Amino acid sequence: MKRFRNICLIAWLAAILVLVFYAAPATAAPPKQKNIILSTTTSTQDSGLLDVLIPIFEKKTGYFVKTIAVGSGQAMAMGQKGEADVLLVHSPAAEKKFVAENYGINRRIIMHNDFVIVGPPSDPAGIKGMKSAAEVFKKIAASNAIFMSRGDNSGTNAKEKAIWKAAEITPEGQKWYQQTGLGMGLTLAVAAEKKSYTLADRGTYLALKKNLGLDILSEGDGILLNIYHVVEVNPAKWPKVNAAGAKAFADFMISKQTQKIIKTFGVDKFGSPLFFPDAGKKEELLGK
């Protein structure tokens, strides 16, 4: 009888183990190619946003992200050479060209903030409170006040050039117009040291504001809208890119979880978000 009970107990335990085995939820298979190269702008890096998002993505998916923070132009140049898997950039005209030439696929809107014109509190050009960015640039040029340009073919540099064009001014070669060739954070530091004006994305400026001694002197013009997209590098062009990882990262950036984080990022420290989530929105309707 005892032996029978033992046999029954063993059979019962075996049945339980079988049920547990088959009922256990299937776990996602680890990615075959774990490393992802993300080429992005210095503004997403300097603002601290990626420091929050990337660890969440890595923990959730098993991928490891190598971030290369450069200007948008340099980020897309890396994509054109197959040296990156996915881009997070903010130079819409250049992005559209990048996709049209088949270097990128699945360009999707992620978020926006805006550019601001900052300068020393003394405001030698007298631009404080002016809204028209083109008029501000005209006044800076007329006063020969130093303007610090990134000069790095970044999204910020592209926006700055668009404003000079709207102002009908060619600043290159002028003594008051100086180019750093550096990212946003370092350009702000140089502008602060030289007590000069510069164009900056609001997120990076707010993140570094306490150490700068620069004020926002002009803001709110529609031309200053700053929109970010994620673009996967085209695997048909570059078969060795991590297409699966790129898609996973892009999908993560438009996910509800990530968009919620973007919506509140910076609120606790600055009283307002540094970026505004836009996944699923139409670019042409932003800022209206």
Secondary structure, DSSP 8 states (H G I E B T S, - for coil): -HHHHHHHHHHHHHHHHHHHHHHS-------SS-EEEEEEEHHHHHTTHHHHHHHHHHHHH--EEEEEEE-HHHHHHHHHTT--SEEEE--HHHHHHHHHTTSEEEEEEEEEEEEEEEE-TT-TT--TT---HHHHHHHHHHHT--EEE--SS-HHHHHHHHHHHHTT---TT-TTEEE--S-HHHHHHHHHHTT-EEEEEHHHHHHHGGGT--EEEE---GGGEEEEEEEEE-TTT-TTS-HHHHHHHHHHHHSHHHHHHHHHTTHHHHSS-SSEE-TT--GGGTT-
